[in-house]
Amino acid sequence: MFLHCNMRKPEKNLLWTLLAAVFVLGQAWPNVKLSSQPNSGLRTDCAANVMRLSLDKALAVGNQLEVEAINGSRLIMVTPRLAAQCGYSMESDPWGNTRIYTSLLGCYVDNKDDMTFTVGLKLKIFHSSPADPISHDVSQTCSYTRWAPREILCERNYMEVSTYLAKRPQAKTKGQEKDDSQINSIPAASNEESGIWKMTFFTPEAVSMVLQEAEQAGYSAITTPTRLVVRSPYHTAETHSEDVAGIPMEVLKVSVYQKTQHGLNVVNLAAACPTGGVLFTEDLISWHLPRRVTPLLDGKVKTVEMFMGINGLRLDKAQMAARKYSLTTTDFHIVVDIPVGSPDGYYKSHAPDFLYHITYSVEPMLEMLWRADDTQDDTRYKVLFPITTPPMPRPPFTEDRTIPEERYFTAYVGTFLHDVQLINITLPNGVFTVEESNARGFLIQQHLISNGSMVFSIQVPFDSDAVLKHNPEPLTTTYTLPAVFGFVILPEEMTFAHTLQLEASLKDVVLPTLSGTCDHDQFQITVKYGSQGNKFQTLAGTRILTPELAEAYQFQDNATHFTIKVPYAAEDVVFEVITTDSIRARLDMLLWDSNNNWVLADLYLACYFPLTTTRCYSNGTITALAVKVSSVPNLNPSWLTLKDPSCTPASSNDRFAHFTFSADSCGTTRTFFNNYMLYENDIALYYTRERGQPRTSPIDPEYRQTISCYYMVNDTQSIAFAAKPRLYEPKAEVGSGLMVVQMRLATDSSYKQFYGAEDYPVEAHLRQPLYFEVELVSTDSHLELMLENCWANLQEDRTALPSWDIIVNGCENPDDAYITAFHPVEMDTRVSVPSHAKHFSMKMFTFLEDQKVLKHEIYVHCNVVICDRTSPAEGICQGQCSGISTKTKMSHHGMKRAQQTPTHQKQISSGPIALNRFQ
């Protein structure tokens, strides 16, 4: 509980130009139009010694109001200064409800013998244009005869005190003739024959002023038919503050000097009005006034009447009880208790430090009648005292009504008064007005509550881009909506905000799935997307499925799934078991959430594929293919040997080892049974110290692969022949055989797939790599293919000009800016003898002459040499690009052409390869 001392400042409390705000949210409240009917929305009533004019909010809201006093045929603009000087006051709430009070002893009131009073006002309401106001003339006649000898009125913006005058003589003077008009106005100058001459104020020091000076200082002193009236604003230089029973009061003490025909009349007047004395709690306003206002009382008095009122009107006991008001007295105070929130007041919103607060305002009235014991003179004391509570914090609440299964957020934010307007909402994807939010599918609504306050609601779907999503568990999605509501308080346009964060979780995740099948040479894998699309990584074996790897595995996808085809001999496949005619291969697939380190799905697919690992030739030659299996993960195939450790692989890589040997070598054993001979050998890791270190330790898994060949011992064949006498003795002749060499263009650098004859001409972009394979079709592992010269020209004719050298004497053309690249040949299920093949690549180009393309196709030709690896190496057979010098000749067209074809060569070509001109 604390004391609130709200000093009255009339020029701030009085709003003679009313700007009332219209509160609109979306389509909640339509704009109000003023009616041009006379006195529409106006009410007048008489409240003892004041007249009250009420304007309905429908008339004043959103408009500018001006008030003029009607003085006969003249209109006088009522300014704040004139209002305090002449007895006018006005109060308006934020919704435009306005009350104008006029003292019956005011300056421009038609006074009939201090018994009947007619107040005339002209109201001008400016709506759309200042040049086109709507006017209302208001006239109200009030009768009031219960004047006490002394009347004190404490209004919002002024203090008024009046007292009876001695009865005037019947004879009329010139000055009295002016009074016969009965229209009270500011009196004539002090040098007239009769009238008020001067005023002496006690602050408490005496300060004297002639009437004109007092009027210029804002004071008013007039006479009516029976009374002398003095009026003063609050907080002037001639008033002073005084503490009365702990209550601060503004005190006016003045002596009025009046000239009469009978001499000088001096009247002493005093007024004291409270400027504080209010105690507040959350629920109650306690207004304290001194029980004995000492500045006004000299002797003992008793209280004859005491009434409480609201807005200038008295309340009876039943009305007070219905509103739970109380009027009590203590030894020193009169106490008026008013519950906060009573229907006679109103709430107002505020935002100090951008935090939502409210105040409650009410205007109680206290009216008392004192009677002095010695003189029996009565004093009527009337106080109209507007009270506003200190700002009370009202942090908005957030009520989360989200039902996760409905898949949208629902929340309510409130409560607010009617002067609060929602202007925008800040979401993770932007700041939106109410209209923009509704247009985006965020349902924003305003809801009115029975007590007159309101709340706002918001609905946002889970799938909106404003909602943040994350997965705390593989099957659970947590949805989060952070939002900031931006509000404005009207008409002050003060802003504040309210932050909320909504969160809901659903087990709504459908995980991706893996499935697969096998055909004769590859795995076919299907990945079906889950509810979160392709937001995962795919691992084939131990490698991430990159775009390059996906292209090699013939990746295809659509909106629901993707497929890949993985050859069983691919690097990502592991071999489990090998037999004489098949191999069991396994492909491990994994779908991985790298953000959370979660395994979303896995597949371990093992299939048997046909594979001949041993070939037995009629001439006694045996070839065998050894395969690294998963049970021996550290195996290096190059370490494998036959039973004779000197019989090592003819070729090997990290997965295969290829052996070629004769049936009577390398420790091969022979066994006879029935009509067959069985030749057997083993491919294994043998523990040996011949080279200083064992090739494997005794604790490693054993690797052994048995090679078997069966030959028939006896076989009977029926043949027919006829003998012919020989004309001459036989002799040996030089013989020749056919070696097949082929040149193919691969689809990519993996050399797994090649273009067929039906695919030519193959289209390629300028500078696109072209991957060529030149292969000797033979099973003789003693032979090796070498590329001697390769060149490109425009025709299938190998000798056609112009031409450009690609490989010269076994090496890349050093004069080519885009140097040809050689690629290693690895042994696999397709290439059993790597020395029989060469891989190289070049970049697509075209021939120009005078900056014009001669033709959009090229052909590639090569000369190859077949070398016997068992004979001493000479020339190109020393190795591909082994350092032999290269020489080129220039054609007549200024382009390099290949050298003449040497003897004992094979000649091959590939083409045409067409330049794609649209990229």
Backbone hydrogen bonds, N-H to C=O, Kabsch-Sander energy under -0.5 kcal/mol:
donor,donor_aa,acceptor,acceptor_aa,energy
2,F,280,F,-0.8
4,H,278,V,-3.0
5,C,3,L,-0.6
6,N,4,H,-0.9
7,M,5,C,-1.0
12,K,9,K,-1.6
13,N,9,K,-2.2
14,L,10,P,-2.2
15,L,13,N,-0.6
16,W,14,L,-0.7
18,L,16,W,-0.6
18,L,65,L,-0.6
19,L,17,T,-0.6
20,A,18,L,-0.6
20,A,63,N,-0.9
21,A,94,P,-0.6
23,F,21,A,-0.5
24,V,22,V,-0.6
28,A,25,L,-2.7
40,S,37,Q,-1.8
42,L,39,N,-1.9
43,R,54,S,-2.3
45,D,52,R,-2.3
47,A,50,V,-2.9
50,V,47,A,-1.2
51,M,102,T,-2.6
52,R,45,D,-3.2
53,L,100,I,-2.8
54,S,43,R,-3.7
55,L,98,T,-3.0
56,D,41,G,-2.8
56,D,54,S,-0.5
59,L,56,D,-1.7
60,A,56,D,-1.5
61,V,57,K,-2.8
62,G,20,A,-0.8
63,N,60,A,-2.0
64,Q,126,F,-2.1
66,E,124,K,-2.3
68,E,122,K,-2.3
69,A,76,I,-3.2
70,I,120,G,-2.4
71,N,69,A,-0.7
71,N,74,R,-3.0
72,G,70,I,-0.6
73,S,71,N,-0.5
74,R,71,N,-2.2
76,I,69,A,-2.6
77,M,75,L,-0.5
78,V,67,V,-2.2
79,T,77,M,-1.0
83,A,79,T,-2.7
84,A,80,P,-1.8
85,Q,81,R,-1.5
86,C,82,L,-2.3
87,G,83,A,-1.2
88,Y,83,A,-2.7
89,S,101,Y,-2.1
91,E,99,R,-2.4
93,D,97,N,-2.1
96,G,93,D,-2.0
98,T,55,L,-1.9
99,R,91,E,-3.0
100,I,53,L,-3.1
101,Y,89,S,-2.9
102,T,51,M,-2.3
103,S,87,G,-2.7
104,L,49,N,-2.3
106,G,103,S,-2.0
107,C,86,C,-1.4
109,V,106,G,-0.9
110,D,118,T,-2.4
111,N,109,V,-0.9
111,N,182,Q,-1.6
112,K,110,D,-0.5
112,K,116,T,-3.3
113,D,111,N,-0.8
115,M,112,K,-1.8
116,T,112,K,-1.6
117,F,142,C,-3.1
118,T,110,D,-2.2
119,V,117,F,-0.5
119,V,140,Q,-3.0
120,G,108,Y,-0.5
121,L,138,V,-2.9
122,K,68,E,-2.8
123,L,136,H,-3.2
124,K,66,E,-2.7
125,I,123,L,-0.5
125,I,134,I,-2.9
126,F,64,Q,-3.2
126,F,124,K,-0.6
127,H,125,I,-0.6
132,D,129,S,-1.7
134,I,125,I,-2.9
135,S,133,P,-0.5
136,H,123,L,-2.4
138,V,121,L,-3.4
138,V,136,H,-0.5
140,Q,119,V,-2.2
142,C,117,F,-3.3
142,C,140,Q,-0.5
144,Y,115,M,-2.3
147,W,145,T,-1.1
150,R,378,D,-1.5
151,E,162,S,-2.3
152,I,380,R,-3.0
153,L,160,E,-3.2
154,C,152,I,-0.5
154,C,382,K,-3.3
155,E,153,L,-0.8
155,E,158,Y,-2.3
159,M,232,S,-3.0
160,E,153,L,-2.6
161,V,230,V,-2.5
162,S,151,E,-2.4
163,T,228,L,-1.7
164,Y,149,P,-1.3
165,L,226,T,-2.7
177,E,173,T,-2.2
178,K,174,K,-1.1
179,D,175,G,-1.1
180,D,176,Q,-1.2
181,S,178,K,-1.1
182,Q,179,D,-2.4
184,N,109,V,-1.0
184,N,182,Q,-0.7
192,E,189,A,-1.5
195,G,259,K,-2.3
197,W,257,Y,-3.6
198,K,257,Y,-0.9
199,M,209,M,-3.4
200,T,255,S,-2.6
201,F,199,M,-0.5
201,F,207,V,-3.7
202,F,253,K,-2.4
203,T,201,F,-0.6
203,T,205,E,-2.9
207,V,201,F,-3.0
209,M,199,M,-2.8
211,L,197,W,-1.8
214,A,210,V,-2.2
215,E,211,L,-2.7
216,Q,212,Q,-2.1
217,A,213,E,-1.5
218,G,215,E,-1.4
219,Y,214,A,-2.6
220,S,231,R,-2.1
222,I,229,V,-2.5
224,T,227,R,-3.2
228,L,163,T,-2.5
229,V,222,I,-3.3
230,V,161,V,-2.8
231,R,220,S,-2.7
232,S,159,M,-2.6
234,Y,157,N,-0.6
239,T,236,T,-0.8
240,H,251,V,-2.0
242,E,249,M,-2.6
244,V,242,E,-0.6
244,V,247,I,-3.0
245,A,243,D,-0.6
247,I,244,V,-1.8
249,M,242,E,-2.0
250,E,273,C,-3.2
251,V,240,H,-3.3
251,V,249,M,-0.5
252,L,271,A,-3.3
254,V,269,L,-2.5
255,S,200,T,-2.5
256,V,267,V,-3.2
257,Y,198,K,-2.9
257,Y,255,S,-0.5
258,Q,256,V,-0.6
258,Q,265,N,-3.8
259,K,195,G,-4.0
260,T,263,G,-2.3
263,G,260,T,-1.4
265,N,258,Q,-3.7
265,N,263,G,-0.5
267,V,256,V,-2.6
267,V,265,N,-0.5
269,L,254,V,-3.1
269,L,267,V,-0.5
271,A,252,L,-2.6
273,C,250,E,-2.5
275,T,248,P,-2.5
276,G,248,P,-0.8
278,V,4,H,-1.1
279,L,286,S,-2.9
280,F,2,F,-1.4
281,T,284,L,-2.1
285,I,338,I,-2.7
286,S,279,L,-2.9
287,W,285,I,-0.6
287,W,336,V,-3.3
288,H,277,G,-3.1
288,H,286,S,-0.6
289,L,334,I,-2.3
291,R,332,F,-2.9
293,V,291,R,-0.5
294,T,292,R,-1.5
296,L,293,V,-2.0
297,L,293,V,-0.8
297,L,294,T,-0.5
302,K,371,R,-1.9
304,V,302,K,-0.7
304,V,369,L,-3.5
305,E,369,L,-1.1
307,F,367,E,-3.1
309,G,365,M,-2.6
310,I,313,L,-2.2
311,N,363,E,-2.8
313,L,310,I,-1.9
315,L,308,M,-2.6
320,M,316,D,-2.3
321,A,317,K,-2.4
322,A,318,A,-2.3
323,R,319,Q,-1.4
324,K,320,M,-0.6
324,K,321,A,-0.7
325,Y,320,M,-2.9
326,S,337,D,-1.7
328,T,335,V,-2.7
330,T,333,H,-3.2
334,I,289,L,-2.8
335,V,328,T,-3.4
336,V,287,W,-2.7
337,D,326,S,-2.3
337,D,335,V,-0.5
338,I,285,I,-2.8
340,V,283,D,-2.6
342,S,339,P,-1.6
345,G,342,S,-1.8
346,Y,361,S,-2.3
348,K,359,T,-2.4
350,H,357,H,-2.6
354,F,351,A,-1.8
355,L,352,P,-1.7
357,H,350,H,-2.7
358,I,392,M,-2.1
359,T,348,K,-2.7
361,S,346,Y,-3.1
362,V,387,I,-2.4
365,M,309,G,-2.9
366,L,383,V,-2.2
367,E,307,F,-2.6
368,M,381,Y,-2.8
369,L,305,E,-2.2
370,W,379,T,-2.9
371,R,302,K,-2.1
372,A,377,D,-2.4
373,D,300,K,-2.5
376,Q,372,A,-1.5
379,T,370,W,-2.2
380,R,150,R,-2.9
381,Y,368,M,-3.1
381,Y,379,T,-0.6
382,K,152,I,-2.7
382,K,380,R,-0.5
383,V,366,L,-2.8
384,L,154,C,-3.0
385,F,364,P,-2.5
385,F,383,V,-0.6
387,I,362,V,-3.3
389,T,360,Y,-2.5
392,M,358,I,-3.2
394,R,356,Y,-2.4
397,F,414,G,-3.7
399,E,412,Y,-2.9
400,D,398,T,-0.7
401,R,399,E,-0.8
401,R,410,T,-2.3
403,I,408,Y,-0.6
406,E,403,I,-2.2
407,R,404,P,-1.8
408,Y,403,I,-0.5
409,F,460,V,-3.2
411,A,458,I,-1.9
412,Y,399,E,-2.3
413,V,456,F,-3.3
414,G,397,F,-1.6
415,T,454,M,-0.5
416,F,454,M,-2.7
420,V,417,L,-1.6
421,Q,488,V,-2.7
423,I,421,Q,-0.5
423,I,486,G,-2.7
424,N,486,G,-1.4
425,I,432,F,-2.7
426,T,484,V,-2.8
427,L,425,I,-0.6
427,L,430,G,-3.2
430,G,427,L,-2.2
432,F,425,I,-2.5
434,V,423,I,-0.5
437,S,433,T,-2.6
438,N,434,V,-2.4
439,A,435,E,-2.0
440,R,436,E,-1.4
441,G,438,N,-1.2
442,F,437,S,-2.7
443,L,441,G,-0.8
443,L,459,Q,-1.5
444,I,442,F,-0.7
445,Q,457,S,-2.0
447,H,455,V,-3.1
449,I,453,S,-3.0
452,G,449,I,-2.3
454,M,416,F,-2.2
455,V,447,H,-2.2
456,F,413,V,-3.0
457,S,445,Q,-2.5
458,I,411,A,-2.2
459,Q,443,L,-1.3
460,V,409,F,-1.4
462,F,407,R,-2.4
464,S,461,P,-1.5
467,V,464,S,-1.5
468,L,480,T,-3.0
470,H,478,T,-1.7
473,E,476,T,-0.7
476,T,473,E,-1.2
477,T,506,L,-3.0
478,T,470,H,-3.4
479,Y,477,T,-0.6
479,Y,504,A,-3.5
480,T,468,L,-2.9
481,L,502,L,-2.8
483,A,500,L,-2.7
484,V,426,T,-1.8
485,F,498,H,-3.1
486,G,424,N,-2.9
486,G,484,V,-0.5
487,F,485,F,-0.6
487,F,496,F,-2.9
488,V,421,Q,-2.2
489,I,494,M,-3.2
490,L,419,D,-2.8
490,L,488,V,-0.5
493,E,489,I,-2.2
494,M,489,I,-1.3
496,F,487,F,-1.6
497,A,354,F,-0.8
498,H,485,F,-2.1
500,L,483,A,-2.8
502,L,481,L,-2.4
504,A,479,Y,-2.3
506,L,477,T,-2.3
508,D,506,L,-1.6
509,V,475,L,-1.7
511,L,509,V,-0.6
513,T,528,K,-2.0
515,S,526,T,-2.1
517,T,524,Q,-2.2
519,D,522,Q,-2.1
523,F,566,V,-3.3
524,Q,517,T,-3.2
525,I,523,F,-0.6
525,I,564,I,-2.5
526,T,515,S,-3.2
527,V,562,F,-3.0
528,K,513,T,-2.2
528,K,526,T,-0.6
529,Y,527,V,-0.5
529,Y,560,T,-2.7
530,G,533,G,-0.7
531,S,510,V,-2.0
532,Q,510,V,-0.6
533,G,530,G,-1.3
535,K,532,Q,-0.9
536,F,534,N,-2.0
537,Q,592,W,-3.3
539,L,590,L,-3.1
540,A,538,T,-0.5
540,A,543,R,-2.6
541,G,539,L,-0.7
541,G,588,D,-3.5
542,T,540,A,-0.5
543,R,540,A,-1.9
545,L,538,T,-3.3
546,T,544,I,-1.8
550,A,546,T,-3.1
551,E,547,P,-2.0
552,A,548,E,-1.8
553,Y,549,L,-1.6
554,Q,551,E,-1.5
555,F,550,A,-2.2
556,Q,563,T,-2.1
558,N,561,H,-2.4
562,F,527,V,-2.1
563,T,556,Q,-3.0
564,I,525,I,-1.9
565,K,553,Y,-3.1
566,V,523,F,-2.4
568,Y,521,D,-1.8
570,A,567,P,-2.1
573,V,570,A,-1.6
574,V,586,R,-2.6
576,E,584,R,-3.2
577,V,584,R,-1.1
579,T,582,S,-3.0
583,I,609,F,-2.3
584,R,577,V,-3.5
585,A,583,I,-0.7
585,A,607,C,-2.6
586,R,574,V,-3.3
587,L,605,L,-2.9
588,D,572,D,-0.5
588,D,586,R,-0.5
589,M,587,L,-0.6
589,M,603,L,-3.2
590,L,539,L,-2.0
591,L,601,A,-3.0
592,W,537,Q,-3.3
592,W,590,L,-0.5
593,D,598,W,-3.0
594,S,592,W,-0.9
597,N,593,D,-1.5
598,W,593,D,-1.6
600,L,591,L,-2.5
600,L,598,W,-0.7
601,A,591,L,-1.2
603,L,589,M,-2.4
605,L,587,L,-2.3
605,L,603,L,-0.5
606,A,604,Y,-0.6
607,C,585,A,-2.4
609,F,583,I,-2.6
611,L,581,D,-1.9
613,T,580,T,-1.3
613,T,611,L,-0.8
614,T,580,T,-0.6
615,R,623,T,-2.6
617,Y,615,R,-0.5
617,Y,621,T,-2.7
620,G,617,Y,-2.0
622,I,661,F,-3.4
623,T,615,R,-2.2
624,A,659,F,-2.3
625,L,613,T,-2.3
626,A,624,A,-0.5
626,A,657,A,-3.2
628,K,655,R,-2.6
630,S,575,F,-3.3
632,V,629,V,-1.5
635,L,632,V,-1.6
639,W,636,N,-2.9
640,L,637,P,-1.4
641,T,684,A,-2.0
642,L,644,D,-0.6
642,L,647,C,-1.9
644,D,666,C,-1.3
647,C,644,D,-2.8
648,T,646,S,-1.4
650,A,658,H,-3.0
651,S,658,H,-1.2
653,N,656,F,-2.5
657,A,626,A,-2.0
658,H,651,S,-3.2
659,F,624,A,-3.0
659,F,657,A,-0.5
661,F,622,I,-2.6
663,A,620,G,-2.2
665,S,662,S,-1.7
668,T,665,S,-1.4
669,T,680,E,-2.7
671,T,678,L,-2.2
673,F,676,Y,-2.2
676,Y,673,F,-2.6
677,M,711,Y,-3.1
678,L,671,T,-3.5
679,Y,677,M,-0.6
679,Y,709,C,-2.9
680,E,669,T,-2.2
681,N,707,I,-1.8
683,I,705,Q,-3.3
684,A,641,T,-2.3
684,A,682,D,-0.6
685,L,703,Y,-1.1
686,Y,684,A,-0.6
688,T,686,Y,-0.6
692,G,689,R,-1.6
700,D,697,S,-1.6
705,Q,683,I,-2.6
707,I,681,N,-3.5
709,C,679,Y,-2.2
711,Y,677,M,-2.3
713,V,675,N,-3.5
714,N,675,N,-0.5
717,Q,715,D,-0.5
719,I,717,Q,-0.6
739,M,737,G,-0.6
740,V,777,V,-0.6
741,V,739,M,-0.6
742,Q,775,E,-2.7
744,R,773,E,-3.0
746,A,744,R,-0.6
746,A,771,Y,-3.2
747,T,753,Q,-2.4
751,Y,748,D,-1.4
755,Y,745,L,-2.6
759,D,756,G,-1.7
760,Y,757,A,-1.1
762,V,912,P,-1.5
764,A,914,A,-2.4
767,R,844,M,-2.5
768,Q,765,H,-2.2
770,L,842,M,-3.5
771,Y,746,A,-0.6
772,F,770,L,-0.6
772,F,840,F,-3.0
773,E,744,R,-2.8
774,V,838,K,-2.6
775,E,742,Q,-3.0
776,L,836,H,-3.2
777,V,740,V,-3.1
777,V,775,E,-0.6
778,S,776,L,-1.2
781,S,779,T,-0.9
783,L,780,D,-1.4
784,E,867,C,-2.2
785,L,835,S,-2.4
786,M,865,V,-2.6
788,E,786,M,-0.6
788,E,863,N,-2.5
789,N,863,N,-1.2
790,C,807,I,-2.2
791,W,861,H,-2.5
792,A,804,W,-2.4
793,N,859,Y,-2.0
794,L,802,P,-0.6
800,A,797,D,-1.3
804,W,792,A,-2.4
806,I,790,C,-3.1
807,I,790,C,-2.0
808,V,811,C,-3.0
810,G,788,E,-3.3
811,C,808,V,-1.9
813,N,806,I,-1.7
816,D,813,N,-1.5
817,A,815,D,-0.6
819,I,817,A,-0.9
821,A,841,S,-2.3
823,H,839,H,-2.5
826,E,824,P,-0.6
828,D,831,V,-1.9
832,S,830,R,-0.8
836,H,833,V,-2.0
837,A,834,P,-1.7
838,K,774,V,-2.4
839,H,823,H,-0.8
840,F,772,F,-2.0
841,S,821,A,-2.6
842,M,770,L,-1.7
844,M,768,Q,-2.3
849,E,852,K,-2.4
852,K,849,E,-0.9
854,L,847,F,-2.4
855,K,847,F,-0.5
858,I,913,I,-1.8
859,Y,793,N,-2.8
860,V,910,S,-2.9
861,H,791,W,-3.2
862,C,908,I,-2.8
863,N,789,N,-3.2
864,V,906,K,-3.0
865,V,786,M,-2.7
866,I,904,H,-0.5
867,C,784,E,-3.3
867,C,865,V,-0.6
869,R,782,H,-3.6
869,R,867,C,-0.7
871,S,868,D,-1.4
877,C,874,E,-1.9
878,Q,875,G,-1.9
879,G,876,I,-1.7
882,S,879,G,-1.0
889,K,897,R,-0.7
891,S,895,M,-2.4
894,G,891,S,-1.7
897,R,889,K,-1.4
906,K,864,V,-2.4
908,I,862,C,-2.4
910,S,860,V,-2.7
913,I,858,I,-2.5
914,A,762,V,-2.6
914,A,912,P,-0.5
915,L,856,H,-3.3
916,N,764,A,-3.1
917,R,915,L,-0.7
919,Q,916,N,-0.6
